[in-house]
Each structure stands twice: as C-alpha cells, then as structure tokens.
Amino acid sequence: MEQKFVLIKILNRLKWIFSKSEVDFEMLKSILTLKLTLDERKSPIHLSDGKEKKVKGLKANLLMLVFVGFFVGMMMTTPFDLYYKITIVASMDLFFMVMYMVSDFSGVLLDVRDKNIIMTKPVNQQTMNAARIIHIVYYMVAMFLALNLMSMVIGTGVYGPKILLAFLIMMIALSFLIVIITTIVYSALLERFSGEKLKDIINIFQIILSITTILAYQVAARIFEFVDLELTINIKWWTYLMPPAWYAGLFKVVVEGTTDTTYIIMAVMGIVVPILAGLILIKWIFPKFESYLMKLQIEDGIFISKNNLSSRIKDILFNVFSKDHTELAFMKFSDSNLSRDRKLKLMIYPNQAISMLFPFIMLFPIIQGSDGILAGIAGLKGSMAYVALYMSTMFFTTNFDFIQYSEKFEAAFIYDSFPIDNKNIIMTGALKAYYFKYVLPGMIVMSAIFIVLCGFESVFGVLVVNVMTILLLGFKINFSRLSLPFSREMIPGGNKNMGATFVYMGICGAVAAVHFFMLKNNPLFNLGITAIVMVLIKVAFLKALKRRIV
C-alpha cells in the first residue's frame, strides 16, 4: 500500500537522514501512508444535474498552477540577467505558496486530531511532528513543481541542465522555510494566548502575513531599476533579507558559476537559513508545540449574537432584502456560520485583506512616477483611478467560493430535513449574508477612500463599481457549480477552484476596461448604466431562484 505513494519511495532513499534522530522511521512511513490515503478518500461533490463527481482538488490546482506557471515561465525568455529573472520567478513562487500556506495548510499544521487519535498509540512526539511537517512540505513541493514546470523547461533550453539542480534546491528549501517560519510564529502565538482570543490573534496574524507577502513582492521589484532603458541590479542592505534574492544568487552561482562574493553570500543564506530555522524548530519549538495546540480546544464561551448597533443595522438589511421568511432564515443561518466557523474565516480573512490592498498597489506606479507622493496623490483628482476598485470586486467575488466549506461539513445532512422544494434559496440566502458581512463593509470603506482621492465627481463612477459587484455575485451563483453552503470538507491545497478564479478575473477585467474606456465621468451616463445593471441584478437573482441544486 505505502509503496504506491511517491513520497514514501523518496523517504526510503533518505532513510539515513533519520538514522541519528529520535524519529521512528517505520512508524513515520505508516503515519504518512495513512494521511496520504485519507487525502485520496474525499467525499464526492454533488453537481447541479444530480450526478456525483469525484473531484481531486489538489490535482485540479496543480493543473491550474501549471497554467499560471506558463506565463511565469515566459520570464525566462527575456534578455535580462538571470538574477532578475529568478528574483521575479521566486517572488511569484513565494507569493503563491504563502497564500496556500495561510488559507489551506494552516488547518493541517494546527490540527489537534493527530494528538487525539495517533498519539494514543505507541508513537513518540518527534515522529508525529516530523510526519506533520513532511506531509505539508510534500504538497507544497508538488505545487512548486507545477508552478515552475515551464520555467524549468525554458530555463533548461537556455542555460542547460544545471538549472534543474538550482530549481530543486530552491523548491525544497523555500517550502521548508515557509512551513518552519510559519510554525515558529504560530508557536509564539500559541504560547502567549489561549482560547477564543488565541483564535482571533491567529486570524489577525494570517492577515498580516498575507499583506507582508504582497508588500515584499512589490519591494523585490525595487532591487532593479531602468537607466536609459537598460536594467541594472541595485543591491541594498535589505536585499539580503529577501528570500527571492537569496535564490536568485543561488542560480548565479550554480548555473553561471559566478564567484562574486555578493551572490555567494546570498546562495549560502538560501541553504543555511532554512537549516538553522529547522534546528531551532526541532530543538526549542517542537517539544512544546503539541501542548500549545491543545489551547485551540479551549472554548471561552458559546457564540452569542451581540445586540449592538451593527447587529441592529444588519437585521434591518436582512429584513429589507430577504425575499421571504425562508430566505431570511437562511441569511441569518449563514451569517451565524460565517461568524463562528474558525477555519472558514482563516480562509476568507487573508483574501479579504488582499482585496482591500491590491487597488492601492495598482496606484503605486502612478504615484511613484510623479514629483513626490503628495503630488502623485493630488494628481488623482478628477481621474478614473477608482476603476482600481474592480480589483476588490474580483477578490470579493471569488472569495464567495469559500462559503461551500466548513469544519463542520458533516452537519450538512440537515439540509435534507428542511421542508423546502427548491434548495437554491439556501444559496441565495447565503450569498446575501456573505455580501452584507464581507462585501458591503469592505466596498464602503474602499469607496470612501477613492472618492477622497479622485474627488466628488467620481461618486457616480464608484456607484457603478459597487452595483457591478452585486451583478458579478449574481453572475457567480448562476453560472458556477457551487455546492450548498458549509457542505464541503476543507481539503489541503484543494479549496480553490482555480479555473473559475481565472474566468472571473477575466470577466472583472473586461468590465473594468469597458467602464474605463466608455463610461468616463459623465454623471447621467453613469446613473443610466446603474439603472440598467440593477435590472440585470434583479433578473440574475430571479433566475438563481429558479435553478435547482442537489
């Protein structure tokens, strides 16, 4: 059984690594075989035509990462220096993998079921911890490989087979580095906090980690600058703090054989830092990690809805916008689940933060190209820079996919006990609850900021963007094969429908382009478009109510 998994075959060849450790190698293989077997046995997904389809979430994501990697790999065909190419490729790798680590693999890292089940058997703590890390790294390396496949093919044609060795080192080292640093930071949080407060702090940490990764990706591009249309490498002291720069230096040493001290230092850091971080993890963190995890099982109290101003406003909105009492019930049901399902919030919150950050990142080149930041901000007055809000719309729209998942997905059988003929009203109720909880507050904040930046004349254009957001959510519920809310298991690495994500990215981009080139800042034109779109929204939701889902 265990020999059918590639990971087990690889571990058999690396048995010598565990010979001087306290890890029980045979038990380690048994645990990993069990985990990999369970990963393959996922519940089938019910499609809208009543049929069942066994969907391998991870495999679908790997295929989509290969597709994304095709465009990343095009960087290897440019005439720039290898250091520049790999810095961009490694930055993209880091961005995607941290996002997956935060949204998909944190649940695996913080899972307490291992201790409750496996640790009741004759298994020592070192073996259990090793299995946990190797399990995550295995999937991350697979995703790294898919994302870098095209870069490796093109790079081999341009630089020869030595580049494959550099890619292998980078993928393994960066995977371990991401998992190790995340584990160390989680351990610090687990040691200091407990109960519900701990879970809130973890949510906040993941948002900060997501934002930091995005900002680091932007900083990576600042290593280089164009002088008279020629790219020059600009090494600063902070360059040595950036992992993409380390592995770009590694490629310079391994592939091009450079002896420049700067690149050698970076290459050494790319290998030594993950090793040192791993030693810190093994020596000081892991001995207490499992006991820290038990704090996640502490409940400070049951979920009680608060009778504050925001709750009263939400109740008013629910009553006004619900179609009937049945939909109102499911709106409140979905809102409660969105508020208390910790793992679901761990998936939504980081992307929520990204959706409110990306529009400003798009404006950064415009502001940077002006005579100072203040002059750049002043130059936004009267412009259509608010079209960048469609970036928020894109993330808000695709984030709705997550509402299918729940840590209590087994309880979805309750839907069959409801005395309703058309279960699609459950989905429309969930959509409205999601909109009022996540989309509307975020869009209000973002809209207010962009109205200040672009001037009062942008009010009507911003209104169109907000109305388009509702239309796109209605579009998603009509044309996506979404399961009932909170009815699907959270699968490590398989919670994102990358195909649908790219489709909606294209749709949002097309809508933003039409808005920018056709609507301009004409108030009457914008109001006319808003009226038309509101009619389309009504049609979309009426059509959604007529659909039947199983």
C-alpha positions as CSV (number, residue, x, y, z in Angstrom):
1,M,0.0,0.0,0.0
2,E,2.6,2.5,1.1
3,Q,4.8,1.9,-2.0
4,K,2.2,3.4,-4.3
5,F,3.0,6.9,-2.9
6,V,5.9,8.8,-4.4
7,L,6.7,10.4,-1.0
8,I,7.2,7.0,0.6
9,K,9.6,5.9,-2.2
10,I,11.6,9.1,-1.7
11,L,11.7,8.7,2.0
12,N,13.1,5.1,1.6
13,R,16.1,6.6,-0.2
14,L,16.5,9.2,2.5
15,K,16.3,6.9,5.5
16,W,19.9,7.7,6.5
17,I,18.7,11.3,7.4
18,F,16.6,9.9,10.2
19,S,19.2,7.4,11.5
20,K,20.6,9.7,14.2
21,S,17.3,11.2,15.2
22,E,14.6,10.1,17.6
23,V,12.2,9.6,14.7
24,D,10.8,6.1,14.3
25,F,11.2,5.7,10.5
26,E,8.9,2.8,10.0
27,M,6.2,4.5,12.1
28,L,6.8,7.7,10.2
29,K,6.1,5.9,6.9
30,S,2.9,4.3,8.3
31,I,1.5,7.7,9.5
32,L,2.3,9.4,6.2
33,T,0.7,6.5,4.3
34,L,-2.4,6.9,6.4
35,K,-2.5,10.6,5.8
36,L,-2.0,10.3,2.1
37,T,-4.6,7.6,1.8
38,L,-7.1,9.7,3.7
39,D,-6.3,12.6,1.4
40,E,-7.4,10.5,-1.6
41,R,-10.7,9.4,0.0
42,K,-12.6,12.6,-0.2
43,S,-16.3,12.9,-0.5
44,P,-17.8,13.2,-4.0
45,I,-19.2,16.6,-5.0
46,H,-22.8,16.8,-6.0
47,L,-23.3,18.6,-9.3
48,S,-26.3,20.6,-10.3
49,D,-27.5,17.8,-12.6
50,G,-27.8,15.4,-9.7
51,K,-24.7,13.3,-10.6
52,E,-21.7,12.8,-8.4
53,K,-18.2,13.6,-9.5
54,K,-15.1,12.7,-7.7
55,V,-13.1,15.9,-7.8
56,K,-9.4,15.8,-6.8
57,G,-9.0,19.3,-5.6
58,L,-5.2,19.2,-5.4
59,K,-4.8,17.7,-8.9
60,A,-7.1,20.4,-10.3
61,N,-5.0,23.1,-8.5
62,L,-1.8,21.5,-9.9
63,L,-3.1,21.8,-13.4
64,M,-4.0,25.4,-12.9
65,L,-0.6,26.2,-11.4
66,V,0.9,24.7,-14.5
67,F,-1.2,27.1,-16.5
68,V,-0.1,30.1,-14.3
69,G,3.5,28.8,-14.5
70,F,3.3,29.0,-18.3
71,F,3.1,32.8,-18.0
72,V,5.7,33.0,-15.2
73,G,8.0,30.8,-17.3
74,M,7.9,33.4,-20.1
75,M,10.1,35.5,-17.9
76,M,12.9,33.0,-18.7
77,T,12.8,34.0,-22.4
78,T,13.5,37.7,-21.7
79,P,17.0,39.1,-22.4
80,F,17.5,40.2,-18.8
81,D,20.1,38.9,-16.4
82,L,19.4,35.6,-14.8
83,Y,19.4,37.2,-11.3
84,Y,16.5,39.4,-12.4
85,K,14.6,36.5,-13.9
86,I,14.9,34.3,-10.9
87,T,14.1,37.1,-8.4
88,I,10.7,37.6,-10.2
89,V,10.1,33.8,-10.5
90,A,11.0,33.2,-6.9
91,S,8.8,36.1,-5.8
92,M,5.9,34.7,-7.6
93,D,6.6,31.3,-6.0
94,L,6.7,32.8,-2.6
95,F,3.5,34.8,-3.1
96,F,1.5,31.8,-4.3
97,M,2.9,29.4,-1.6
98,V,2.4,31.7,1.3
99,M,-1.2,32.2,0.2
100,Y,-1.7,28.5,0.1
101,M,0.1,28.0,3.4
102,V,-2.2,30.6,5.0
103,S,-5.5,29.6,3.5
104,D,-5.2,25.8,3.0
105,F,-2.3,24.3,5.0
106,S,-2.7,26.2,8.3
107,G,-5.5,23.9,9.2
108,V,-3.2,20.9,8.8
109,L,-0.5,22.5,10.8
110,L,-2.8,23.4,13.7
111,D,-4.8,20.2,13.6
112,V,-5.3,18.7,17.0
113,R,-6.9,15.4,15.9
114,D,-3.5,13.8,15.4
115,K,-2.8,14.1,19.1
116,N,-6.2,12.8,20.0
117,I,-6.0,9.7,17.7
118,I,-2.4,8.8,16.7
119,M,-0.7,9.8,19.9
120,T,-2.8,7.3,21.8
121,K,-0.7,4.7,20.0
122,P,3.0,3.9,20.7
123,V,4.2,6.9,18.7
124,N,6.7,9.4,20.1
125,Q,6.3,13.1,19.7
126,Q,9.3,13.6,17.3
127,T,7.8,11.1,14.8
128,M,4.4,12.8,14.9
129,N,5.9,16.3,14.4
130,A,8.1,15.0,11.5
131,A,5.1,13.5,9.8
132,R,3.1,16.7,10.2
133,I,5.9,18.8,8.5
134,I,6.7,16.3,5.8
135,H,3.0,16.0,4.9
136,I,2.7,19.7,4.3
137,V,6.1,20.1,2.6
138,Y,5.3,17.2,0.2
139,Y,2.2,19.0,-1.1
140,M,4.0,22.4,-1.2
141,V,6.9,21.0,-3.3
142,A,4.4,19.4,-5.7
143,M,2.7,22.8,-6.1
144,F,6.1,24.5,-6.5
145,L,7.0,21.9,-9.2
146,A,3.7,22.6,-11.1
147,L,4.2,26.4,-10.9
148,N,7.9,26.2,-12.0
149,L,7.5,23.5,-14.7
150,M,7.5,25.9,-17.6
151,S,10.4,27.9,-16.1
152,M,12.4,24.7,-15.7
153,V,11.7,23.6,-19.3
154,I,12.6,27.0,-20.8
155,G,15.5,27.5,-18.4
156,T,17.0,24.1,-19.4
157,G,16.8,25.1,-23.1
158,V,18.5,28.4,-22.4
159,Y,21.0,27.6,-19.6
160,G,21.4,23.9,-19.7
161,P,20.5,21.1,-17.2
162,K,22.4,22.7,-14.3
163,I,19.4,25.0,-13.8
164,L,17.3,21.9,-12.8
165,L,19.6,21.4,-9.7
166,A,19.1,25.0,-8.7
167,F,15.3,24.8,-9.1
168,L,15.3,21.6,-7.0
169,I,17.3,23.2,-4.2
170,M,15.1,26.3,-4.3
171,M,11.8,24.5,-4.2
172,I,12.7,22.2,-1.3
173,A,14.5,24.9,0.7
174,L,11.7,27.5,0.2
175,S,9.0,25.0,1.1
176,F,10.7,24.1,4.3
177,L,11.4,27.8,5.1
178,I,7.8,28.8,4.7
179,V,6.5,25.9,6.8
180,I,9.2,26.3,9.5
181,I,8.8,30.1,9.9
182,T,5.0,29.7,10.0
183,T,5.3,27.0,12.7
184,I,7.6,29.2,14.8
185,V,5.4,32.2,14.6
186,Y,2.3,30.1,15.4
187,S,4.1,28.6,18.4
188,A,4.9,32.1,19.7
189,L,1.2,33.0,19.4
190,L,0.1,29.6,21.0
191,E,2.4,30.1,23.9
192,R,1.2,33.6,24.7
193,F,-2.6,33.3,24.1
194,S,-5.3,30.7,24.6
195,G,-9.0,30.1,23.9
196,E,-11.0,32.4,21.7
197,K,-8.5,35.2,22.0
198,L,-5.8,32.9,20.5
199,K,-8.1,32.1,17.5
200,D,-8.7,35.8,16.9
201,I,-4.9,36.5,17.1
202,I,-4.3,33.8,14.6
203,N,-6.8,35.4,12.2
204,I,-5.0,38.7,12.6
205,F,-1.6,37.1,12.1
206,Q,-2.7,35.5,8.8
207,I,-4.0,38.8,7.5
208,I,-0.7,40.5,8.4
209,L,1.3,37.6,6.8
210,S,-0.7,38.0,3.6
211,I,-0.2,41.7,3.4
212,T,3.5,41.4,4.3
213,T,4.0,38.9,1.4
214,I,2.3,41.2,-1.1
215,L,4.4,44.2,0.0
216,A,7.6,42.1,-0.1
217,Y,6.7,41.1,-3.6
218,Q,6.5,44.8,-4.5
219,V,9.8,45.5,-2.7
220,A,11.5,42.7,-4.7
221,A,10.9,44.6,-7.9
222,R,12.7,47.7,-6.4
223,I,16.0,45.7,-6.4
224,F,16.2,46.7,-10.1
225,E,15.9,49.9,-11.9
226,F,16.0,51.0,-15.5
227,V,18.7,53.5,-16.6
228,D,18.5,54.6,-20.2
229,L,16.3,51.6,-20.9
230,E,18.9,49.2,-19.5
231,L,18.2,47.1,-16.5
232,T,20.6,47.5,-13.6
233,I,20.8,45.4,-10.4
234,N,20.7,47.6,-7.3
235,I,21.8,45.7,-4.3
236,K,20.9,47.3,-0.9
237,W,21.4,46.1,2.6
238,W,17.7,45.0,2.8
239,T,18.2,42.8,-0.3
240,Y,19.9,40.3,2.0
241,L,16.7,39.9,4.0
242,M,14.6,38.8,1.0
243,P,14.4,35.0,0.2
244,P,13.8,35.6,-3.6
245,A,17.2,37.4,-3.7
246,W,18.9,34.5,-2.0
247,Y,17.8,32.0,-4.6
248,A,18.5,34.4,-7.4
249,G,22.0,34.4,-6.1
250,L,22.0,30.6,-5.8
251,F,21.2,30.4,-9.5
252,K,24.0,32.8,-10.4
253,V,26.4,30.5,-8.5
254,V,25.1,27.1,-9.6
255,V,24.1,27.9,-13.2
256,E,26.6,30.6,-14.3
257,G,29.4,29.7,-11.9
258,T,29.9,33.3,-10.7
259,T,32.4,33.9,-7.9
260,D,31.1,37.3,-6.9
261,T,31.0,37.5,-3.1
262,T,27.5,39.1,-3.0
263,Y,25.9,36.2,-4.9
264,I,27.8,33.6,-2.9
265,I,26.6,35.1,0.4
266,M,23.0,35.0,-0.9
267,A,23.3,31.4,-2.2
268,V,24.7,30.3,1.2
269,M,21.9,32.1,3.0
270,G,19.3,30.4,0.8
271,I,20.6,27.0,2.1
272,V,21.8,27.8,5.6
273,V,18.8,29.9,6.8
274,P,16.2,27.0,6.3
275,I,18.6,24.6,8.0
276,L,19.1,26.9,11.0
277,A,15.4,27.6,11.2
278,G,14.8,23.8,11.2
279,L,17.2,23.3,14.0
280,I,15.5,26.0,16.1
281,L,12.2,24.3,15.4
282,I,13.4,20.8,16.4
283,K,15.4,21.9,19.5
284,W,13.1,24.5,21.1
285,I,9.7,24.7,19.4
286,F,8.6,21.1,18.6
287,P,9.0,19.8,22.2
288,K,6.2,22.1,23.3
289,F,4.2,22.5,20.0
290,E,1.6,19.8,20.7
291,S,0.9,21.1,24.1
292,Y,0.4,24.5,22.6
293,L,-2.1,23.1,20.1
294,M,-4.3,21.9,22.9
295,K,-5.1,25.5,23.7
296,L,-7.1,25.6,20.5
297,Q,-9.6,23.3,22.1
298,I,-10.3,25.7,24.9
299,E,-13.7,27.4,24.4
300,D,-14.2,30.7,26.3
301,G,-17.9,30.6,25.7
302,I,-20.6,29.8,23.2
303,F,-21.3,32.1,20.3
304,I,-23.9,34.7,21.2
305,S,-25.0,37.4,18.8
306,K,-24.5,40.9,20.1
307,N,-27.3,43.4,20.3
308,N,-25.1,46.3,19.2
309,L,-25.6,48.9,16.5
310,S,-24.0,46.9,13.7
311,S,-26.2,43.9,14.6
312,R,-29.3,46.0,14.5
313,I,-28.3,47.5,11.2
314,K,-27.7,44.0,9.8
315,D,-31.1,42.9,11.0
316,I,-32.8,45.8,9.2
317,L,-30.9,45.0,6.0
318,F,-31.7,41.3,6.2
319,N,-35.4,42.1,6.6
320,V,-35.5,44.6,3.8
321,F,-33.6,42.5,1.2
322,S,-34.9,39.0,2.0
323,K,-37.4,37.6,-0.5
324,D,-39.4,35.8,2.1
325,H,-39.2,34.4,5.6
326,T,-37.4,31.2,4.3
327,E,-34.6,33.2,2.7
328,L,-34.4,35.4,5.8
329,A,-33.9,32.3,7.9
330,F,-31.0,31.1,5.7
331,M,-29.5,34.6,5.7
332,K,-29.3,34.5,9.5
333,F,-28.2,30.9,9.5
334,S,-25.3,31.7,7.0
335,D,-24.3,34.9,8.9
336,S,-24.0,32.9,12.2
337,N,-21.9,30.2,10.5
338,L,-19.7,32.8,8.9
339,S,-19.2,34.4,12.3
340,R,-18.2,31.3,14.3
341,D,-16.6,28.9,11.8
342,R,-12.9,29.5,12.6
343,K,-11.4,27.5,9.7
344,L,-13.7,29.2,7.2
345,K,-12.7,32.6,8.5
346,L,-9.0,31.5,8.2
347,M,-9.7,31.0,4.5
348,I,-11.6,34.2,4.0
349,Y,-9.8,36.8,6.1
350,P,-6.4,36.8,4.3
351,N,-8.1,37.2,0.9
352,Q,-10.3,39.9,2.4
353,A,-7.2,41.9,3.4
354,I,-5.7,41.4,-0.1
355,S,-8.9,42.6,-1.8
356,M,-8.5,45.9,0.1
357,L,-4.8,46.3,-0.5
358,F,-4.4,45.5,-4.2
359,P,-6.2,48.6,-5.6
360,F,-3.7,50.8,-3.8
361,I,-0.8,48.7,-5.2
362,M,-2.2,49.4,-8.7
363,L,-2.0,53.1,-8.0
364,F,1.6,52.9,-6.7
365,P,3.3,53.2,-10.1
366,I,1.2,56.3,-10.9
367,I,2.1,58.0,-7.7
368,Q,5.7,56.9,-7.9
369,G,6.0,58.4,-11.4
370,S,5.1,61.9,-10.1
371,D,7.2,64.6,-8.4
372,G,6.7,63.2,-4.9
373,I,4.0,61.2,-3.2
374,L,1.8,64.3,-2.3
375,A,2.0,65.4,-5.9
376,G,1.1,62.0,-7.1
377,I,-1.9,61.8,-4.8
378,A,-3.0,65.3,-5.9
379,G,-2.8,64.1,-9.5
380,L,-5.5,61.6,-8.9
381,K,-8.2,64.3,-8.5
382,G,-10.7,64.2,-11.4
383,S,-9.2,60.9,-12.7
384,M,-10.8,57.5,-13.1
385,A,-8.3,55.8,-10.8
386,Y,-11.3,54.5,-8.9
387,V,-11.6,51.8,-11.6
388,A,-8.9,50.0,-9.5
389,L,-11.8,49.1,-7.2
390,Y,-12.5,46.3,-9.6
391,M,-9.6,44.5,-8.0
392,S,-11.5,44.5,-4.8
393,T,-14.6,43.3,-6.7
394,M,-12.6,40.5,-8.2
395,F,-11.4,39.1,-4.9
396,F,-14.8,39.6,-3.2
397,T,-16.4,37.7,-6.0
398,T,-14.0,34.8,-6.0
399,N,-13.9,34.6,-2.2
400,F,-17.6,33.6,-2.2
401,D,-16.4,30.1,-3.4
402,F,-15.2,29.5,0.2
403,I,-18.7,29.6,1.6
404,Q,-19.0,26.0,0.4
405,Y,-16.6,24.8,3.0
406,S,-16.8,24.2,6.8
407,E,-15.0,22.4,9.6
408,K,-18.5,21.0,10.5
409,F,-19.3,19.9,6.9
410,E,-20.7,16.6,8.2
411,A,-23.7,18.5,9.6
412,A,-24.8,19.4,6.0
413,F,-27.3,16.5,6.2
414,I,-29.6,18.9,8.0
415,Y,-30.5,20.5,4.6
416,D,-32.4,17.3,3.7
417,S,-34.6,17.8,6.7
418,F,-35.8,21.2,5.7
419,P,-39.4,21.3,4.2
420,I,-38.4,23.3,1.1
421,D,-38.8,22.3,-2.5
422,N,-36.0,24.4,-4.1
423,K,-32.8,24.3,-2.1
424,N,-31.3,27.1,-4.2
425,I,-33.0,29.6,-1.8
426,I,-30.3,28.4,0.7
427,M,-27.6,29.6,-1.7
428,T,-29.3,33.0,-2.4
429,G,-29.7,33.5,1.4
430,A,-26.0,32.6,1.9
431,L,-25.0,35.0,-0.9
432,K,-26.8,37.9,0.6
433,A,-25.4,37.1,4.1
434,Y,-21.9,37.0,2.6
435,Y,-22.5,40.3,0.8
436,F,-23.6,42.2,3.9
437,K,-20.9,40.7,6.1
438,Y,-17.9,40.9,3.9
439,V,-18.5,42.8,0.6
440,L,-20.6,45.8,1.6
441,P,-18.4,46.9,4.6
442,G,-15.3,46.5,2.5
443,M,-16.7,48.3,-0.5
444,I,-18.0,51.2,1.7
445,V,-14.5,51.7,3.1
446,M,-12.7,51.4,-0.2
447,S,-15.3,53.6,-2.0
448,A,-15.0,56.4,0.6
449,I,-11.2,56.4,0.2
450,F,-11.3,56.5,-3.6
451,I,-13.9,59.3,-3.5
452,V,-11.5,61.3,-1.4
453,L,-8.6,60.5,-3.7
454,C,-10.4,61.1,-7.0
455,G,-12.8,63.9,-6.0
456,F,-16.5,64.3,-5.7
457,E,-17.0,63.8,-9.4
458,S,-16.1,60.2,-9.0
459,V,-19.1,59.4,-6.8
460,F,-21.3,58.2,-9.7
461,G,-18.4,56.1,-11.2
462,V,-17.8,54.5,-7.7
463,L,-21.5,53.8,-7.5
464,V,-21.4,51.9,-10.8
465,V,-18.5,49.8,-9.4
466,N,-20.5,48.9,-6.3
467,V,-23.5,47.9,-8.4
468,M,-21.3,45.8,-10.7
469,T,-20.1,44.0,-7.7
470,I,-23.6,42.8,-6.9
471,L,-24.1,41.8,-10.5
472,L,-21.0,39.7,-10.6
473,L,-22.0,37.9,-7.4
474,G,-25.4,37.2,-9.1
475,F,-23.5,36.0,-12.1
476,K,-21.4,33.7,-10.0
477,I,-24.4,32.0,-8.4
478,N,-26.0,31.4,-11.8
479,F,-23.0,30.1,-13.7
480,S,-20.8,28.4,-11.1
481,R,-21.3,24.8,-9.9
482,L,-21.2,25.7,-6.2
483,S,-22.2,23.2,-3.5
484,L,-24.6,24.1,-0.7
485,P,-23.1,26.4,1.9
486,F,-20.9,24.8,4.6
487,S,-21.4,21.4,3.0
488,R,-17.9,20.5,1.7
489,E,-14.7,19.4,3.5
490,M,-11.7,21.6,3.6
491,I,-9.1,19.8,1.5
492,P,-5.4,20.9,1.9
493,G,-4.3,22.5,-1.3
494,G,-7.7,21.9,-3.0
495,N,-10.0,24.6,-1.6
496,K,-9.6,26.9,-4.5
497,N,-11.3,26.5,-7.8
498,M,-8.5,28.0,-9.9
499,G,-10.3,27.5,-13.2
500,A,-13.3,29.6,-12.0
501,T,-11.0,32.1,-10.5
502,F,-9.3,32.8,-13.8
503,V,-12.7,33.1,-15.5
504,Y,-13.9,35.7,-13.1
505,M,-10.6,37.5,-13.2
506,G,-11.1,37.8,-17.0
507,I,-14.8,38.9,-16.5
508,C,-13.8,41.6,-13.9
509,G,-11.0,42.8,-16.1
510,A,-13.4,43.1,-19.1
511,V,-16.0,45.0,-17.0
512,A,-13.3,47.3,-15.7
513,A,-12.0,48.0,-19.2
514,V,-15.5,48.8,-20.5
515,H,-16.0,51.1,-17.5
516,F,-12.7,52.9,-18.1
517,F,-13.0,53.4,-21.9
518,M,-16.7,54.0,-22.2
519,L,-18.3,55.4,-19.1
520,K,-15.9,58.2,-18.2
521,N,-17.1,60.6,-15.5
522,N,-20.5,61.6,-17.1
523,P,-23.0,61.5,-14.1
524,L,-26.1,61.0,-16.3
525,F,-24.4,58.2,-18.2
526,N,-23.3,56.5,-15.0
527,L,-26.7,56.7,-13.5
528,G,-28.3,55.3,-16.6
529,I,-25.8,52.4,-16.6
530,T,-26.5,51.9,-12.9
531,A,-30.3,51.6,-13.5
532,I,-29.7,49.1,-16.3
533,V,-27.4,47.0,-14.1
534,M,-29.8,47.0,-11.2
535,V,-32.5,45.5,-13.6
536,L,-29.9,42.8,-14.6
537,I,-29.3,42.1,-10.9
538,K,-33.0,41.5,-10.4
539,V,-33.1,39.2,-13.4
540,A,-30.0,37.3,-12.2
541,F,-31.4,36.6,-8.7
542,L,-34.8,35.6,-10.1
543,K,-33.0,33.2,-12.4
544,A,-30.9,31.9,-9.5
545,L,-34.1,31.1,-7.5
546,K,-35.4,29.0,-10.4
547,R,-32.3,26.9,-10.6
548,R,-32.4,23.6,-8.7
549,I,-29.4,22.3,-6.9
550,V,-28.9,18.9,-5.2
